[in-house]
Amino acid sequence: MAQSATKRRAIAKISGLGFSAFSRKWEATAPALAADAAIAAVADAGLAKADIDGLFVNRSSAAPPDLLTLRLQDDLGMGELRLLNLFASEAVSALQMLHYASLAVAAGTVDHVLCVFADTPIMPAQSGGEAYSDTLGLMRIPGWEDRHGLFGAVGSYGLAMQRYIDRTGATPEQFGAVAVATREWAIRNPLAMLKTPMTIDDYLASRLIAAPIRMFDCAFPINGGAAIVVSAADSDAGGDTGSAYVRGLGQGHCPYSPFGGHDNETETMGRLAAREAYRMAGIGPADIAHAQIYDAFTYTTLRGLEDYGFCGRGEAAAFAAEGHIAPGGRLPTNTGGGQLSGYYLQGMTQLSEAVLQVTGRAEGRQQRNNDWVLVTNQGGRMDYHAAAILSEHAE
């Protein structure tokens, strides 16, 4: 991916970040968690509720449609809004909210957009795993997955991971290197949920869920919420904690057919999202200081390393095994523990860690270089992709 000759100014900034409490048990509803995160984000931006004139809401695609709705405006006691929308593009929605909010404030349509995600996959009669057990409909034939036992994201991603293994010769130990690296980062993160040290042997001993996927290949679902405030780049918002400037944005989507046309298991539209984000920022992969890559599974970390230009095709497994994504590596990746060991808030996981890093608040794992930070999201079974490039500098 060629580097552009001209670096461009920020089009917007993330002026506030907020979280609810995180839990592995049922303690609060999704609207309550969303409200807690939203209130915290507005305060972090140094703003009042009355300053917010746009609201974007994102619920998990695995959640019931009425779990989190536009009624969040009422729950928050917000007045008139000039922009309002509900995002349902699966786990790519966090960066889509950032994308459209950035365009809106840059155009002067609104001043400050509050973007909120919350989810409660763990319910009184439902475990985190059960929340994501619905079939994904890969074959587009009603009932096919149910008849053949291909349940949930784990089964579908197991097929993709196996194809990658067949194409590249990647080994279990190399996937294990991704899991171990994210655990090493999580140990340094006060917000992370999993902090017990992990070795490659621990990874190999973890049970198979849907071969070749093991338990430690999978994200760690939690109940929680996160929110950001997106403001104009030249706004006074940002409070005492500073802002993360939005320098690049990109999306990439293509139609999916199980019967031919393209191989979305080893060639994804992350390439297109990468191209657009790098083009807007005026940089290339070599400029990125650290990366927050969507890691619902260890495989998606490897896929992201290749799609976003850090490794050639089939080279990411060796790259991870050589320690390059771990603490001390040349491309620190998922520095908060990602979704594998940190917390699974879908696309908000990577975005929130990037904001903490860029604003100098990544306690215990703070990176010195925050000139260019890549954030990626993906939805479906690698069908939908979005990327953002953040910086501590506006230009």
C-alpha positions as a Markdown table, in Angstrom:
| # | Residue | x | y | z |
|---|---|---|---|---|
| 1 | Met | 0.0 | 0.0 | 0.0 |
| 2 | Ala | 1.7 | 3.1 | -1.2 |
| 3 | Gln | 2.0 | 6.1 | 1.1 |
| 4 | Ser | 0.3 | 9.3 | 0.0 |
| 5 | Ala | 2.5 | 12.4 | -0.4 |
| 6 | Thr | 0.3 | 14.7 | 1.7 |
| 7 | Lys | -0.8 | 14.1 | 5.3 |
| 8 | Arg | -4.2 | 15.7 | 5.9 |
| 9 | Arg | -5.6 | 17.6 | 8.8 |
| 10 | Ala | -8.1 | 16.0 | 11.2 |
| 11 | Ile | -11.7 | 16.1 | 10.2 |
| 12 | Ala | -13.0 | 15.6 | 13.7 |
| 13 | Lys | -11.9 | 14.5 | 17.2 |
| 14 | Ile | -13.1 | 12.2 | 19.9 |
| 15 | Ser | -13.4 | 14.5 | 22.8 |
| 16 | Gly | -14.9 | 12.2 | 25.4 |
| 17 | Leu | -14.8 | 8.5 | 26.4 |
| 18 | Gly | -16.9 | 6.8 | 29.0 |
| 19 | Phe | -17.6 | 3.3 | 30.3 |
| 20 | Ser | -20.2 | 1.6 | 32.5 |
| 21 | Ala | -19.3 | -1.0 | 35.0 |
| 22 | Phe | -18.2 | -4.3 | 33.5 |
| 23 | Ser | -19.5 | -7.6 | 34.7 |
| 24 | Arg | -19.7 | -11.3 | 34.0 |
| 25 | Lys | -23.1 | -11.6 | 35.6 |
| 26 | Trp | -26.5 | -10.0 | 35.2 |
| 27 | Glu | -26.5 | -6.8 | 37.2 |
| 28 | Ala | -28.1 | -4.1 | 35.0 |
| 29 | Thr | -30.1 | -3.7 | 31.8 |
| 30 | Ala | -28.5 | -2.6 | 28.6 |
| 31 | Pro | -30.2 | 0.8 | 28.6 |
| 32 | Ala | -28.9 | 1.4 | 32.2 |
| 33 | Leu | -25.4 | 0.5 | 31.1 |
| 34 | Ala | -25.7 | 2.6 | 28.0 |
| 35 | Ala | -26.8 | 5.6 | 30.1 |
| 36 | Asp | -23.9 | 5.2 | 32.5 |
| 37 | Ala | -21.4 | 5.1 | 29.7 |
| 38 | Ala | -23.0 | 8.0 | 27.9 |
| 39 | Ile | -23.0 | 10.2 | 31.0 |
| 40 | Ala | -19.4 | 9.4 | 31.7 |
| 41 | Ala | -18.4 | 10.2 | 28.1 |
| 42 | Val | -20.1 | 13.6 | 28.1 |
| 43 | Ala | -18.5 | 14.5 | 31.4 |
| 44 | Asp | -15.1 | 13.4 | 30.0 |
| 45 | Ala | -15.5 | 15.7 | 27.1 |
| 46 | Gly | -16.0 | 18.6 | 29.5 |
| 47 | Leu | -19.5 | 19.1 | 28.1 |
| 48 | Ala | -23.0 | 19.3 | 29.5 |
| 49 | Lys | -25.9 | 17.2 | 28.3 |
| 50 | Ala | -27.4 | 20.2 | 26.6 |
| 51 | Asp | -24.3 | 20.6 | 24.4 |
| 52 | Ile | -25.0 | 17.2 | 22.7 |
| 53 | Asp | -27.1 | 17.6 | 19.5 |
| 54 | Gly | -26.6 | 14.2 | 17.9 |
| 55 | Leu | -27.1 | 10.7 | 19.2 |
| 56 | Phe | -26.1 | 7.4 | 17.6 |
| 57 | Val | -27.0 | 4.1 | 19.3 |
| 58 | Asn | -25.6 | 0.7 | 18.7 |
| 59 | Arg | -26.9 | -2.6 | 20.1 |
| 60 | Ser | -25.4 | -6.0 | 19.5 |
| 61 | Ser | -26.8 | -7.9 | 16.5 |
| 62 | Ala | -27.2 | -10.9 | 18.8 |
| 63 | Ala | -29.4 | -9.0 | 21.2 |
| 64 | Pro | -33.2 | -8.8 | 20.9 |
| 65 | Pro | -34.3 | -5.7 | 18.8 |
| 66 | Asp | -36.0 | -4.1 | 21.8 |
| 67 | Leu | -32.9 | -4.4 | 24.1 |
| 68 | Leu | -31.5 | -1.0 | 23.3 |
| 69 | Thr | -33.4 | 1.5 | 21.1 |
| 70 | Leu | -33.6 | 5.1 | 20.2 |
| 71 | Arg | -35.5 | 5.6 | 23.4 |
| 72 | Leu | -32.1 | 6.0 | 25.0 |
| 73 | Gln | -32.7 | 9.7 | 24.2 |
| 74 | Asp | -35.6 | 9.6 | 26.6 |
| 75 | Asp | -33.7 | 7.6 | 29.2 |
| 76 | Leu | -30.9 | 10.3 | 29.2 |
| 77 | Gly | -33.4 | 13.1 | 29.4 |
| 78 | Met | -32.0 | 14.7 | 26.3 |
| 79 | Gly | -33.8 | 17.6 | 24.6 |
| 80 | Glu | -34.1 | 18.3 | 20.9 |
| 81 | Leu | -31.5 | 16.6 | 18.6 |
| 82 | Arg | -30.4 | 17.5 | 15.1 |
| 83 | Leu | -29.1 | 14.0 | 14.4 |
| 84 | Leu | -30.3 | 10.6 | 15.6 |
| 85 | Asn | -29.8 | 7.1 | 14.3 |
| 86 | Leu | -29.7 | 3.4 | 15.4 |
| 87 | Phe | -26.8 | 1.4 | 13.9 |
| 88 | Ala | -27.3 | -2.3 | 13.2 |
| 89 | Ser | -24.3 | -3.2 | 11.0 |
| 90 | Glu | -23.1 | -5.8 | 13.5 |
| 91 | Ala | -19.7 | -5.4 | 15.0 |
| 92 | Val | -18.6 | -2.8 | 12.5 |
| 93 | Ser | -21.0 | -0.3 | 13.9 |
| 94 | Ala | -18.7 | 1.4 | 16.4 |
| 95 | Leu | -16.4 | 2.7 | 13.6 |
| 96 | Gln | -19.4 | 3.4 | 11.4 |
| 97 | Met | -20.8 | 5.7 | 14.2 |
| 98 | Leu | -17.4 | 7.4 | 14.3 |
| 99 | His | -17.3 | 7.7 | 10.5 |
| 100 | Tyr | -20.7 | 9.3 | 10.1 |
| 101 | Ala | -20.4 | 11.5 | 13.2 |
| 102 | Ser | -17.1 | 12.8 | 12.0 |
| 103 | Leu | -18.5 | 13.7 | 8.6 |
| 104 | Ala | -21.5 | 15.4 | 10.3 |
| 105 | Val | -19.4 | 17.6 | 12.7 |
| 106 | Ala | -17.0 | 18.4 | 9.9 |
| 107 | Ala | -19.9 | 19.6 | 7.7 |
| 108 | Gly | -21.3 | 21.7 | 10.6 |
| 109 | Thr | -24.5 | 19.7 | 10.7 |
| 110 | Val | -24.1 | 19.2 | 14.4 |
| 111 | Asp | -21.6 | 20.2 | 17.1 |
| 112 | His | -21.2 | 17.1 | 19.3 |
| 113 | Val | -22.4 | 13.5 | 18.6 |
| 114 | Leu | -22.8 | 11.0 | 21.4 |
| 115 | Cys | -22.1 | 7.4 | 20.1 |
| 116 | Val | -23.2 | 4.6 | 22.5 |
| 117 | Phe | -22.9 | 0.8 | 22.6 |
| 118 | Ala | -24.2 | -1.5 | 25.4 |
| 119 | Asp | -24.9 | -5.2 | 25.6 |
| 120 | Thr | -25.9 | -7.8 | 28.1 |
| 121 | Pro | -25.2 | -11.2 | 26.5 |
| 122 | Ile | -25.1 | -12.7 | 30.0 |
| 123 | Met | -28.6 | -13.0 | 31.3 |
| 124 | Pro | -30.3 | -14.8 | 34.3 |
| 125 | Ala | -31.0 | -17.8 | 32.0 |
| 126 | Gln | -28.4 | -17.3 | 29.3 |
| 127 | Ser | -24.6 | -17.6 | 29.3 |
| 128 | Gly | -22.3 | -15.6 | 27.1 |
| 129 | Gly | -21.7 | -18.5 | 24.8 |
| 130 | Glu | -25.4 | -19.1 | 24.4 |
| 131 | Ala | -25.9 | -15.5 | 23.4 |
| 132 | Tyr | -23.8 | -16.1 | 20.2 |
| 133 | Ser | -25.0 | -19.6 | 19.3 |
| 134 | Asp | -27.4 | -18.6 | 16.6 |
| 135 | Thr | -26.5 | -19.8 | 13.1 |
| 136 | Leu | -25.1 | -17.2 | 10.7 |
| 137 | Gly | -26.8 | -18.4 | 7.5 |
| 138 | Leu | -23.6 | -18.8 | 5.5 |
| 139 | Met | -25.1 | -21.0 | 2.9 |
| 140 | Arg | -28.2 | -18.8 | 2.4 |
| 141 | Ile | -30.2 | -22.0 | 2.5 |
| 142 | Pro | -32.8 | -21.9 | 5.3 |
| 143 | Gly | -32.0 | -24.5 | 8.0 |
| 144 | Trp | -28.8 | -25.8 | 6.4 |
| 145 | Glu | -26.5 | -24.9 | 9.3 |
| 146 | Asp | -29.0 | -26.3 | 11.9 |
| 147 | Arg | -29.2 | -29.6 | 10.1 |
| 148 | His | -25.4 | -29.9 | 9.9 |
| 149 | Gly | -24.6 | -28.6 | 13.3 |
| 150 | Leu | -22.8 | -25.4 | 12.3 |
| 151 | Phe | -23.9 | -23.3 | 15.2 |
| 152 | Gly | -22.9 | -19.7 | 16.1 |
| 153 | Ala | -19.9 | -17.6 | 15.1 |
| 154 | Val | -17.5 | -20.2 | 16.5 |
| 155 | Gly | -18.5 | -22.8 | 14.0 |
| 156 | Ser | -18.4 | -20.4 | 11.1 |
| 157 | Tyr | -15.1 | -18.9 | 12.0 |
| 158 | Gly | -13.7 | -22.4 | 12.6 |
| 159 | Leu | -14.2 | -23.0 | 8.8 |
| 160 | Ala | -12.4 | -19.8 | 8.0 |
| 161 | Met | -9.5 | -20.6 | 10.3 |
| 162 | Gln | -9.2 | -24.1 | 8.9 |
| 163 | Arg | -9.0 | -22.7 | 5.4 |
| 164 | Tyr | -6.3 | -20.3 | 6.5 |
| 165 | Ile | -4.4 | -23.2 | 8.0 |
| 166 | Asp | -4.8 | -25.2 | 4.8 |
| 167 | Arg | -3.6 | -22.3 | 2.6 |
| 168 | Thr | -0.7 | -21.1 | 4.8 |
| 169 | Gly | 0.4 | -24.0 | 7.0 |
| 170 | Ala | -0.2 | -21.9 | 10.2 |
| 171 | Thr | 0.2 | -24.0 | 13.4 |
| 172 | Pro | -1.7 | -24.1 | 16.6 |
| 173 | Glu | 1.4 | -22.7 | 18.4 |
| 174 | Gln | 1.2 | -19.6 | 16.1 |
| 175 | Phe | -2.4 | -19.0 | 16.9 |
| 176 | Gly | -1.5 | -19.5 | 20.5 |
| 177 | Ala | 1.1 | -16.7 | 20.2 |
| 178 | Val | -1.8 | -14.3 | 19.5 |
| 179 | Ala | -3.7 | -15.4 | 22.6 |
| 180 | Val | -0.6 | -15.2 | 24.8 |
| 181 | Ala | 0.3 | -11.8 | 23.5 |
| 182 | Thr | -3.1 | -10.3 | 24.2 |
| 183 | Arg | -3.1 | -11.9 | 27.7 |
| 184 | Glu | 0.3 | -10.2 | 28.3 |
| 185 | Trp | -1.3 | -6.9 | 27.4 |
| 186 | Ala | -4.4 | -7.6 | 29.5 |
| 187 | Ile | -2.3 | -8.1 | 32.6 |
| 188 | Arg | -1.2 | -4.5 | 32.3 |
| 189 | Asn | -4.7 | -3.1 | 31.9 |
| 190 | Pro | -6.8 | -2.3 | 35.0 |
| 191 | Leu | -10.0 | -2.6 | 32.9 |
| 192 | Ala | -9.2 | -6.1 | 31.5 |
| 193 | Met | -11.2 | -9.1 | 32.7 |
| 194 | Leu | -8.7 | -11.9 | 32.2 |
| 195 | Lys | -5.3 | -11.4 | 33.9 |
| 196 | Thr | -4.1 | -14.9 | 34.8 |
| 197 | Pro | -0.7 | -15.4 | 32.9 |
| 198 | Met | -1.0 | -17.7 | 30.0 |
| 199 | Thr | 1.6 | -19.9 | 28.2 |
| 200 | Ile | 1.5 | -21.6 | 24.9 |
| 201 | Asp | 1.0 | -24.9 | 26.8 |
| 202 | Asp | -2.0 | -23.4 | 28.5 |
| 203 | Tyr | -3.4 | -22.4 | 25.2 |
| 204 | Leu | -2.9 | -25.9 | 23.7 |
| 205 | Ala | -4.5 | -27.5 | 26.7 |
| 206 | Ser | -7.7 | -25.3 | 26.4 |
| 207 | Arg | -10.6 | -27.3 | 25.1 |
| 208 | Leu | -11.7 | -27.3 | 21.5 |
| 209 | Ile | -14.9 | -25.5 | 20.8 |
| 210 | Ala | -15.3 | -26.0 | 17.1 |
| 211 | Ala | -12.0 | -27.4 | 15.7 |
| 212 | Pro | -9.6 | -25.9 | 15.1 |
| 213 | Ile | -10.9 | -23.1 | 17.4 |
| 214 | Arg | -10.0 | -23.5 | 21.1 |
| 215 | Met | -11.5 | -21.7 | 24.1 |
| 216 | Phe | -8.6 | -19.3 | 24.2 |
| 217 | Asp | -9.1 | -18.4 | 20.5 |
| 218 | Cys | -12.4 | -16.8 | 21.4 |
| 219 | Ala | -13.4 | -13.3 | 22.7 |
| 220 | Phe | -14.6 | -13.0 | 26.3 |
| 221 | Pro | -18.2 | -11.7 | 26.5 |
| 222 | Ile | -19.1 | -9.3 | 29.2 |
| 223 | Asn | -22.1 | -7.1 | 30.2 |
| 224 | Gly | -21.1 | -3.5 | 29.8 |
| 225 | Gly | -21.3 | -0.3 | 27.8 |
| 226 | Ala | -19.0 | 2.3 | 26.2 |
| 227 | Ala | -19.5 | 5.6 | 24.6 |
| 228 | Ile | -17.6 | 8.4 | 22.9 |
| 229 | Val | -18.3 | 12.0 | 22.0 |
| 230 | Val | -17.3 | 13.2 | 18.5 |
| 231 | Ser | -16.8 | 16.9 | 18.1 |
| 232 | Ala | -15.4 | 19.3 | 15.5 |
| 233 | Ala | -11.6 | 19.2 | 15.3 |
| 234 | Asp | -11.4 | 22.8 | 16.3 |
| 235 | Ser | -13.9 | 22.5 | 19.2 |
| 236 | Asp | -13.0 | 23.5 | 22.7 |
| 237 | Ala | -14.4 | 20.1 | 23.9 |
| 238 | Gly | -12.0 | 17.7 | 25.4 |
| 239 | Gly | -11.8 | 18.7 | 29.0 |
| 240 | Asp | -8.6 | 18.0 | 30.9 |
| 241 | Thr | -8.1 | 14.6 | 29.4 |
| 242 | Gly | -7.4 | 15.8 | 25.8 |
| 243 | Ser | -8.8 | 14.4 | 22.5 |
| 244 | Ala | -8.0 | 11.8 | 19.9 |
| 245 | Tyr | -8.0 | 13.4 | 16.4 |
| 246 | Val | -9.7 | 11.5 | 13.5 |
| 247 | Arg | -7.2 | 11.6 | 10.6 |
| 248 | Gly | -8.4 | 8.7 | 8.5 |
| 249 | Leu | -11.6 | 6.7 | 7.9 |
| 250 | Gly | -12.5 | 3.9 | 5.6 |
| 251 | Gln | -15.1 | 1.1 | 5.0 |
| 252 | Gly | -15.1 | -1.9 | 2.8 |
| 253 | His | -18.0 | -4.2 | 2.0 |
| 254 | Cys | -18.8 | -6.7 | -0.8 |
| 255 | Pro | -21.6 | -9.1 | -1.5 |
| 256 | Tyr | -21.1 | -12.6 | -0.1 |
| 257 | Ser | -21.8 | -15.8 | -2.0 |
| 258 | Pro | -21.1 | -19.2 | -0.7 |
| 259 | Phe | -21.1 | -20.6 | -4.2 |
| 260 | Gly | -18.2 | -18.8 | -5.8 |
| 261 | Gly | -17.0 | -15.4 | -7.0 |
| 262 | His | -14.6 | -14.7 | -4.2 |
| 263 | Asp | -12.9 | -16.2 | -1.2 |
| 264 | Asn | -14.0 | -14.1 | 1.8 |
| 265 | Glu | -12.2 | -16.4 | 4.2 |
| 266 | Thr | -8.8 | -15.4 | 3.0 |
| 267 | Glu | -9.5 | -12.3 | 1.0 |
| 268 | Thr | -11.6 | -9.7 | 2.8 |
| 269 | Met | -12.7 | -6.2 | 2.2 |
| 270 | Gly | -10.5 | -5.1 | 5.1 |
| 271 | Arg | -8.2 | -4.3 | 2.2 |
| 272 | Leu | -10.6 | -1.7 | 0.9 |
| 273 | Ala | -11.2 | -0.2 | 4.3 |
| 274 | Ala | -7.4 | 0.0 | 4.8 |
| 275 | Arg | -6.9 | 1.7 | 1.4 |
| 276 | Glu | -9.4 | 4.4 | 2.1 |
| 277 | Ala | -8.3 | 5.1 | 5.7 |
| 278 | Tyr | -4.6 | 5.3 | 4.7 |
| 279 | Arg | -5.5 | 7.5 | 1.7 |
| 280 | Met | -7.5 | 9.9 | 3.8 |
| 281 | Ala | -4.8 | 10.2 | 6.5 |
| 282 | Gly | -2.0 | 10.5 | 3.8 |
| 283 | Ile | 0.1 | 7.7 | 5.3 |
| 284 | Gly | 0.8 | 4.0 | 4.9 |
| 285 | Pro | 1.1 | 0.9 | 7.1 |
| 286 | Ala | 4.8 | 1.7 | 7.9 |
| 287 | Asp | 3.7 | 4.9 | 9.7 |
| 288 | Ile | 1.4 | 3.1 | 12.2 |
| 289 | Ala | 2.8 | 3.2 | 15.7 |
| 290 | His | 0.4 | 0.6 | 17.2 |
| 291 | Ala | -2.7 | -1.2 | 16.0 |
| 292 | Gln | -6.0 | -2.1 | 17.6 |
| 293 | Ile | -7.2 | -4.9 | 15.4 |
| 294 | Tyr | -10.7 | -6.5 | 15.8 |
| 295 | Asp | -10.1 | -9.9 | 17.5 |
| 296 | Ala | -13.3 | -11.8 | 18.1 |
| 297 | Phe | -10.9 | -14.7 | 17.4 |
| 298 | Thr | -7.2 | -15.1 | 17.2 |
| 299 | Tyr | -7.7 | -15.8 | 13.5 |
| 300 | Thr | -9.1 | -12.3 | 12.9 |
| 301 | Thr | -6.0 | -10.7 | 14.4 |
| 302 | Leu | -3.9 | -12.5 | 11.7 |
| 303 | Arg | -6.4 | -11.6 | 9.0 |
| 304 | Gly | -6.2 | -8.0 | 10.0 |
| 305 | Leu | -2.4 | -7.9 | 10.1 |
| 306 | Glu | -2.4 | -9.0 | 6.5 |
| 307 | Asp | -5.4 | -7.0 | 5.2 |
| 308 | Tyr | -4.0 | -3.8 | 6.7 |
| 309 | Gly | -0.6 | -4.2 | 5.1 |
| 310 | Phe | 1.6 | -5.2 | 8.0 |
| 311 | Cys | 2.3 | -8.6 | 6.6 |
| 312 | Gly | 2.2 | -10.3 | 3.2 |
| 313 | Arg | -0.4 | -13.0 | 2.5 |
| 314 | Gly | 0.1 | -16.0 | 4.8 |
| 315 | Glu | 2.9 | -14.3 | 6.8 |
| 316 | Ala | 0.9 | -13.0 | 9.9 |
| 317 | Ala | 1.1 | -16.3 | 11.8 |
| 318 | Ala | 4.9 | -16.3 | 11.8 |
| 319 | Phe | 4.9 | -12.5 | 12.5 |
| 320 | Ala | 2.8 | -13.1 | 15.7 |
| 321 | Ala | 4.9 | -16.1 | 16.8 |
| 322 | Glu | 8.1 | -14.0 | 16.5 |
| 323 | Gly | 6.7 | -11.7 | 19.2 |
| 324 | His | 6.1 | -8.6 | 17.1 |
| 325 | Ile | 2.5 | -7.9 | 18.4 |
| 326 | Ala | 3.3 | -8.5 | 22.1 |
| 327 | Pro | 4.7 | -6.1 | 24.6 |
| 328 | Gly | 8.1 | -5.0 | 23.3 |
| 329 | Gly | 7.3 | -6.0 | 19.8 |
| 330 | Arg | 7.7 | -3.8 | 16.7 |
| 331 | Leu | 3.9 | -3.5 | 16.2 |
| 332 | Pro | 2.2 | -3.4 | 19.6 |
| 333 | Thr | -1.3 | -4.8 | 18.9 |
| 334 | Asn | -4.4 | -4.8 | 21.0 |
| 335 | Thr | -2.6 | -3.2 | 23.8 |
| 336 | Gly | -5.4 | -3.4 | 26.3 |
| 337 | Gly | -5.8 | -7.2 | 25.9 |
| 338 | Gly | -8.3 | -6.9 | 23.0 |
| 339 | Gln | -11.5 | -8.8 | 23.0 |
| 340 | Leu | -9.7 | -12.1 | 23.8 |
| 341 | Ser | -8.5 | -11.1 | 27.3 |
| 342 | Gly | -9.6 | -7.5 | 27.8 |
| 343 | Tyr | -13.4 | -7.1 | 27.3 |
| 344 | Tyr | -15.7 | -7.9 | 24.4 |
| 345 | Leu | -17.7 | -4.8 | 23.6 |
| 346 | Gln | -17.6 | -5.6 | 19.9 |
| 347 | Gly | -16.1 | -2.7 | 17.9 |
| 348 | Met | -16.0 | -0.4 | 20.9 |
| 349 | Thr | -13.2 | -2.6 | 22.4 |
| 350 | Gln | -10.6 | -1.5 | 19.9 |
| 351 | Leu | -11.8 | 2.0 | 19.6 |
| 352 | Ser | -11.9 | 2.7 | 23.4 |
| 353 | Glu | -8.3 | 1.3 | 23.8 |
| 354 | Ala | -7.1 | 3.6 | 21.0 |
| 355 | Val | -8.6 | 6.6 | 22.6 |
| 356 | Leu | -7.1 | 5.8 | 26.0 |
| 357 | Gln | -3.7 | 5.4 | 24.3 |
| 358 | Val | -3.9 | 8.6 | 22.2 |
| 359 | Thr | -5.0 | 10.7 | 25.2 |
| 360 | Gly | -2.2 | 9.3 | 27.4 |
| 361 | Arg | -4.5 | 7.4 | 29.8 |
| 362 | Ala | -3.6 | 3.8 | 29.1 |
| 363 | Glu | -2.4 | 3.0 | 32.6 |
| 364 | Gly | 0.2 | 0.3 | 32.8 |
| 365 | Arg | 0.7 | -0.1 | 29.1 |
| 366 | Gln | 0.9 | 3.4 | 27.7 |
| 367 | Gln | 2.7 | 3.7 | 24.3 |
| 368 | Arg | 5.0 | 6.7 | 23.8 |
| 369 | Asn | 4.3 | 7.1 | 20.1 |
| 370 | Asn | 0.7 | 8.1 | 19.3 |
| 371 | Asp | 1.3 | 9.9 | 16.0 |
| 372 | Trp | -0.7 | 7.3 | 14.0 |
| 373 | Val | -2.9 | 4.6 | 15.6 |
| 374 | Leu | -5.0 | 2.2 | 13.5 |
| 375 | Val | -8.3 | 0.9 | 14.7 |
| 376 | Thr | -10.3 | -1.8 | 12.8 |
| 377 | Asn | -13.8 | -3.4 | 13.1 |
| 378 | Gln | -15.5 | -6.2 | 11.2 |
| 379 | Gly | -19.0 | -7.6 | 11.2 |
| 380 | Gly | -20.8 | -10.7 | 10.1 |
| 381 | Arg | -18.3 | -13.5 | 9.2 |
| 382 | Met | -15.7 | -11.0 | 7.9 |
| 383 | Asp | -18.3 | -9.5 | 5.6 |
| 384 | Tyr | -18.2 | -5.9 | 6.7 |
| 385 | His | -15.1 | -3.8 | 7.5 |
| 386 | Ala | -14.3 | -0.4 | 8.8 |
| 387 | Ala | -11.1 | 1.4 | 9.9 |
| 388 | Ala | -10.1 | 4.6 | 11.6 |
| 389 | Ile | -6.7 | 6.3 | 12.0 |
| 390 | Leu | -6.4 | 8.4 | 15.2 |
| 391 | Ser | -3.6 | 10.7 | 16.3 |
| 392 | Glu | -2.7 | 12.9 | 19.2 |
| 393 | His | -2.1 | 15.7 | 16.6 |
| 394 | Ala | -4.7 | 17.6 | 14.6 |
| 395 | Glu | -2.3 | 18.1 | 11.7 |
